[in-house]
């Protein structure tokens, strides 16, 4: 316990920048606590985050504000149907003076990459991004370059527009640690937005977190204690998406699941739960940490069957049923 107490003190000391970040972000973004928390958790774990919401809900503004508050290299890529893989990763340029080809690195060579409206780009662009997200490397010509840590992709997409969009491949979706659904603000929040909009000056923000601070925080996150019972709970949740009939309370949802979550979901649940504990200043993970982040980790990894679509059952409902049926350790 002494070691955990020491780790908790380190977490509170090294995680001091988190409160500063939240305070500065609140000057620009009203509400959207879950979105802000999930982006922070992505930074603390190296996990990519997909933000899905209607236009005007501050998705792009939130990512841009995060970048302004950290001493990190930030690039924004506007995804369009005519985007090419080389527009993302870079290409080889011929130098007539030397007679040789030299690499020209693309915008993906950054610490934070905003993939705005990611579902507007075709499959070949998604394939190029897949290597960056999965392997954290980029191949240009015959040379492979490592991406500098920290590296995360924060992507946005609009759930209702269909024209000019492409469904993201399952392999691509699995690379996102979180898929966060961005809701409308409450009436009180919208009133605050109306009252403060004229005084907001995002350009005046100053960086409150350095690259070293974030990397130290990441290292501490990996040391947060994960009890064997909590590990079993994480695995039970993921296995329930693959074989729900193994538990009688979940047999009714078997017909709705075509493919369950992958082992990457298990790893993401553990990493995200540690980040949740870090944000709360704890040196250990609780089952409630796992339960609170499970929907955002699993909703895009559970592939629904035709029966589910016909009966308008969504993956959020499936995950909620699993969490309700499994005993909490």
Wavefront OBJ file of the C-alpha trace (Angstrom):
o trace
v 0.000 0.000 0.000
v 2.940 2.307 0.661
v 3.966 1.994 -2.986
v 0.431 2.854 -4.107
v 0.411 5.865 -1.807
v 3.713 7.047 -3.291
v 2.344 6.491 -6.805
v -0.803 8.450 -5.921
v 1.339 11.358 -4.744
v 3.344 11.227 -7.964
v 0.119 11.183 -9.985
v -1.202 14.262 -8.187
v 2.136 16.024 -8.686
v 2.730 15.097 -12.333
v -0.965 15.399 -13.218
v -1.261 18.988 -12.059
v -1.383 20.200 -15.651
v -4.698 18.368 -16.155
v -6.637 20.814 -13.957
v -4.953 23.717 -15.737
v -5.953 22.247 -19.103
v -9.547 21.766 -18.002
v -9.673 25.302 -16.619
v -8.369 26.863 -19.824
v -10.590 24.727 -22.061
v -13.661 25.770 -20.066
v -12.963 29.354 -21.181
v -13.662 28.298 -24.758
v -15.785 25.122 -24.600
v -19.000 25.154 -22.544
v -20.007 21.757 -21.156
v -19.003 18.652 -23.209
v -17.248 17.201 -20.152
v -17.138 13.662 -21.542
v -15.588 14.759 -24.848
v -12.872 16.710 -23.032
v -12.185 13.816 -20.655
v -11.935 11.273 -23.489
v -9.482 13.448 -25.434
v -7.368 13.762 -22.268
v -7.484 9.990 -21.826
v -6.373 9.561 -25.429
v -3.367 11.804 -24.775
v -2.512 9.862 -21.610
v -2.603 6.490 -23.361
v -1.728 7.219 -26.986
v -5.234 6.106 -27.977
v -6.985 7.626 -30.979
v -10.413 9.233 -30.524
v -13.352 9.436 -32.940
v -15.798 12.258 -32.172
v -19.225 11.815 -33.753
v -21.802 14.564 -33.586
v -23.947 16.966 -35.535
v -22.421 20.154 -36.961
v -21.920 23.030 -34.540
v -21.183 20.976 -31.404
v -17.578 22.255 -31.009
v -15.808 19.037 -32.051
v -13.202 20.767 -34.206
v -12.928 23.715 -31.819
v -12.243 21.359 -28.883
v -9.385 19.621 -30.709
v -7.891 22.933 -31.869
v -8.119 24.319 -28.305
v -6.321 21.263 -26.901
v -3.533 21.753 -29.418
v -3.210 25.440 -28.503
v -2.852 24.541 -24.811
v 0.024 22.114 -25.321
v 3.534 22.509 -26.649
v 2.869 19.922 -29.336
v 2.999 19.964 -33.116
v -0.556 20.110 -34.470
v -1.840 19.550 -38.014
v -5.373 19.643 -39.355
v -6.342 17.582 -42.397
v -9.683 18.286 -44.045
v -10.823 14.969 -45.492
v -12.497 15.186 -48.904
v -13.468 12.616 -51.585
v -10.565 13.700 -53.823
v -7.909 13.382 -51.094
v -4.933 11.179 -52.014
v -2.801 9.038 -49.663
v 0.223 11.213 -50.486
v -1.722 14.285 -49.300
v -1.681 12.612 -45.908
v 1.662 10.857 -45.630
v 3.857 12.780 -48.065
v 5.698 11.743 -51.210
v 9.090 11.553 -52.884
v 10.156 14.750 -54.668
v 12.793 14.783 -57.429
v 15.610 17.295 -56.899
v 16.973 18.249 -60.351
v 20.171 19.688 -58.872
v 21.218 16.516 -57.074
v 19.430 14.176 -59.450
v 17.957 12.309 -56.472
v 14.563 11.830 -54.885
v 14.013 13.203 -51.377
v 11.011 12.681 -49.075
v 8.539 15.501 -48.504
v 6.724 14.586 -45.297
v 2.966 15.088 -45.118
v 0.775 16.609 -42.372
v 0.469 13.291 -40.538
v 3.957 13.964 -39.150
v 2.662 15.769 -36.066
v 1.892 15.017 -32.420
v -1.829 15.759 -32.705
v -3.529 15.155 -36.047
v -7.077 16.401 -36.538
v -8.751 14.263 -39.198
v -11.739 16.498 -39.856
v -14.768 14.735 -41.367
v -12.754 11.543 -41.664
v -15.548 9.608 -43.371
v -15.380 11.822 -46.477
v -12.176 10.205 -47.766
v -12.111 6.984 -49.860
v -10.695 3.606 -48.828
v -7.179 4.150 -50.197
v -6.742 7.185 -47.929
v -8.095 5.243 -44.953
v -5.555 2.501 -45.694
v -2.716 5.028 -45.581
v -3.996 6.360 -42.267
v -4.293 2.813 -40.934
v -0.509 2.344 -40.888
v -0.064 5.643 -39.034
v -2.658 4.756 -36.394
v -1.798 1.097 -35.899
v 1.980 1.070 -36.268
v 2.730 4.764 -35.607
v 4.917 4.823 -38.660
v 4.720 6.067 -42.255
v 6.167 4.488 -45.387
v 7.201 6.904 -48.150
v 8.671 5.183 -51.172
v 10.877 2.418 -49.786
v 11.664 4.100 -46.449
v 9.644 3.759 -43.247
v 9.669 6.653 -40.767
v 8.647 6.428 -37.109
v 6.159 9.033 -35.926
v 7.263 11.109 -32.963
v 5.580 10.456 -29.619
v 3.150 11.534 -28.417
v 1.103 10.835 -31.538
v -2.685 10.640 -31.609
v -5.368 11.028 -34.246
v -8.473 12.956 -33.199
v -11.106 12.440 -35.884
v -14.546 13.941 -36.379
v -17.531 12.787 -38.385
v -21.142 13.800 -38.962
v -23.578 10.902 -38.306
v -26.436 12.068 -40.543
v -24.843 13.153 -43.823
v -24.604 10.331 -46.367
v -23.815 12.113 -49.643
v -20.093 12.242 -50.346
v -19.196 10.027 -47.383
v -17.698 6.550 -47.037
v -18.311 4.106 -44.226
v -15.111 3.618 -42.248
v -13.748 0.040 -42.525
v -14.053 -2.143 -39.413
v -10.253 -2.433 -39.227
v -10.029 1.350 -39.134
v -12.744 1.670 -36.480
v -10.943 -0.871 -34.298
v -7.884 1.417 -34.181
v -9.862 4.090 -32.351
v -9.727 3.658 -28.589
v -12.930 5.678 -28.179
v -15.931 6.551 -30.260
v -17.555 9.436 -28.423
v -21.098 10.536 -29.244
v -21.348 14.307 -28.806
v -24.808 15.402 -27.546
v -26.513 18.761 -27.787
v -25.746 21.099 -24.867
v -28.298 21.460 -22.073
v -30.516 24.550 -21.978
v -28.323 26.080 -19.232
v -25.148 25.370 -21.231
v -26.612 26.843 -24.399
v -27.617 29.973 -22.517
v -24.034 30.263 -21.252
v -22.740 29.832 -24.803
v -24.999 32.667 -25.903
v -23.862 34.930 -23.062
v -20.121 34.277 -23.358
v -19.653 33.891 -27.102
v -18.758 37.550 -27.622
v -15.986 37.445 -24.998
v -14.327 34.207 -26.136
v -10.830 34.643 -27.539
v -9.307 31.254 -28.290
v -6.275 32.922 -29.890
v -5.209 34.307 -26.492
v -4.701 30.874 -24.909
v -1.227 29.944 -23.660
v 0.288 26.478 -23.488
v 0.020 24.919 -20.022
v 1.413 21.437 -20.783
v 4.705 20.388 -22.344
v 5.604 17.272 -24.294
v 7.701 15.976 -21.379
v 4.795 16.409 -18.949
v 2.514 14.353 -21.162
v 5.099 11.596 -21.664
v 5.756 11.434 -17.887
v 2.022 11.212 -17.249
v 1.791 8.375 -19.798
v 4.528 6.493 -18.003
v 2.728 6.866 -14.671
v -0.541 5.674 -16.218
v 1.097 2.371 -17.116
v 2.060 1.825 -13.468
v -1.471 2.245 -12.083
v -2.524 -0.939 -10.301
v -5.012 -3.217 -12.052
v -6.297 -5.938 -9.727
v -6.777 -9.496 -11.016
v -10.542 -9.272 -10.381
v -10.763 -6.101 -12.453
v -8.777 -7.794 -15.241
v -11.253 -10.696 -15.178
v -14.124 -8.207 -15.311
v -12.635 -6.525 -18.401
v -12.181 -9.878 -20.171
v -15.709 -10.983 -19.199
v -17.182 -7.831 -20.750
v -15.331 -8.340 -24.034
v -16.107 -12.086 -24.164
v -19.803 -11.316 -23.610
v -19.797 -9.430 -26.928
v -18.484 -12.545 -28.686
v -20.467 -15.287 -26.947
v -23.468 -13.758 -25.154
v -25.319 -17.073 -24.992
v -22.764 -18.298 -22.430
v -24.730 -16.257 -19.866
v -28.462 -16.910 -19.759
v -29.285 -13.256 -19.048
v -27.666 -12.325 -22.376
v -29.060 -15.018 -24.678
v -31.665 -12.595 -26.033
v -28.970 -10.361 -27.577
v -27.094 -13.151 -29.401
v -29.079 -12.676 -32.622
v -28.183 -8.980 -32.675
v -24.388 -9.472 -32.696
v -22.611 -10.450 -35.887
v -19.031 -9.928 -34.668
v -17.862 -9.188 -31.126
v -15.059 -6.956 -29.924
v -11.428 -7.846 -30.671
v -8.553 -8.339 -28.187
v -7.631 -4.728 -28.977
v -10.826 -3.785 -27.114
v -9.562 -5.635 -24.032
v -6.285 -3.719 -24.127
v -8.099 -0.433 -24.734
v -10.426 -1.009 -21.775
v -7.462 -1.599 -19.470
v -5.496 1.416 -20.740
v -8.521 3.714 -20.656
v -9.463 2.581 -17.138
v -5.943 3.425 -15.946
v -6.231 6.860 -17.556
v -9.580 7.373 -15.814
v -7.946 6.561 -12.471
v -5.089 8.962 -13.281
v -7.505 11.817 -13.975
v -9.103 11.191 -10.584
v -5.737 11.105 -8.828
v -5.841 7.396 -7.921
v -3.112 4.772 -8.179
v -5.547 1.901 -8.733
v -8.406 1.040 -11.086
v -11.928 0.381 -9.807
v -14.673 -1.614 -11.592
v -16.603 1.666 -11.906
v -13.729 3.072 -13.978
v -14.165 0.177 -16.404
v -17.945 0.467 -16.454
v -17.883 4.222 -17.112
v -15.650 4.007 -20.175
v -16.870 0.661 -21.611
v -19.594 2.111 -23.896
v -17.160 4.507 -25.599
v -14.569 1.735 -26.025
v -16.988 -0.911 -27.323
v -19.793 0.798 -29.248
v -17.830 0.930 -32.509
v -16.308 -2.532 -32.123
v -19.524 -4.556 -31.834
v -20.722 -5.296 -35.376
v -24.484 -5.656 -35.451
v -26.473 -8.245 -37.405
v -29.274 -7.587 -39.897
v -31.795 -8.502 -37.177
v -30.463 -5.709 -34.970
v -30.755 -3.145 -37.745
v -34.261 -4.361 -38.632
v -35.391 -4.009 -35.020
v -33.486 -0.716 -34.532
v -31.234 -2.132 -31.825
v -27.944 -0.227 -31.563
v -24.564 -1.213 -30.116
v -25.008 1.160 -27.158
v -28.040 -0.874 -26.028
v -26.068 -4.117 -26.440
v -23.185 -2.843 -24.290
v -25.592 -1.519 -21.650
v -27.288 -4.934 -21.397
v -23.897 -6.639 -20.990
v -22.833 -4.233 -18.232
v -26.150 -4.687 -16.440
v -25.988 -8.500 -16.633
v -22.388 -9.032 -15.508
v -21.736 -8.926 -11.746
v -19.429 -6.088 -10.670
v -16.424 -7.358 -8.668
l 1 2 3 4 5 6 7 8 9 10 11 12 13 14 15 16 17 18 19 20 21 22 23 24 25 26 27 28 29 30 31 32 33 34 35 36 37 38 39 40 41 42 43 44 45 46 47 48 49 50 51 52 53 54 55 56 57 58 59 60 61 62 63 64 65 66 67 68 69 70 71 72 73 74 75 76 77 78 79 80 81 82 83 84 85 86 87 88 89 90 91 92 93 94 95 96 97 98 99 100 101 102 103 104 105 106 107 108 109 110 111 112 113 114 115 116 117 118 119 120 121 122 123 124 125 126 127 128 129 130 131 132 133 134 135 136 137 138 139 140 141 142 143 144 145 146 147 148 149 150 151 152 153 154 155 156 157 158 159 160 161 162 163 164 165 166 167 168 169 170 171 172 173 174 175 176 177 178 179 180 181 182 183 184 185 186 187 188 189 190 191 192 193 194 195 196 197 198 199 200 201 202 203 204 205 206 207 208 209 210 211 212 213 214 215 216 217 218 219 220 221 222 223 224 225 226 227 228 229 230 231 232 233 234 235 236 237 238 239 240 241 242 243 244 245 246 247 248 249 250 251 252 253 254 255 256 257 258 259 260 261 262 263 264 265 266 267 268 269 270 271 272 273 274 275 276 277 278 279 280 281 282 283 284 285 286 287 288 289 290 291 292 293 294 295 296 297 298 299 300 301 302 303 304 305 306 307 308 309 310 311 312 313 314 315 316 317 318 319 320 321 322 323 324 325 326 327 328 329
